[in-house]
């Protein structure tokens, strides 16, 4: 007889789960850092027009957005189908734009206030008269840096 026995079918060793909490926390940290929370719930249809000459905005924290368009379908029974202006999470009238811009400017660091840009995100079907009225209100608020949000593409239209 032999002194040493042959092991029969020992199987595979168990997987170590000691590093599992580290992996879970790394994934959690990754998603917390990379996820961007939506700041504003858009209440209007916003199909931006096409443009060929576009630039990206440099400092998005210095941009104030004004949304213009027809209310979404679920809100049309309450507010109608005419194009509306949205400031933050609520509909607004034309006369409220000046106060809104002043408040947004005051929320920015004083050194960066001259760099503040107002971006108009208007639906492509909104009449230019409403956009022009918004620009007049922005002039009254001394917000002279205005950006129009668009999509990149060819402009098709009547000349």
Helices and strands as residue ranges (DSSP letters): H 20-34, E 50-51, G 60-62, E 63-70, G 73-75, H 76-79, E 83-87, E 90-92, G 94-96, H 97-106, G 110-115, E 117-122, H 128-140, E 146-148, E 151-152
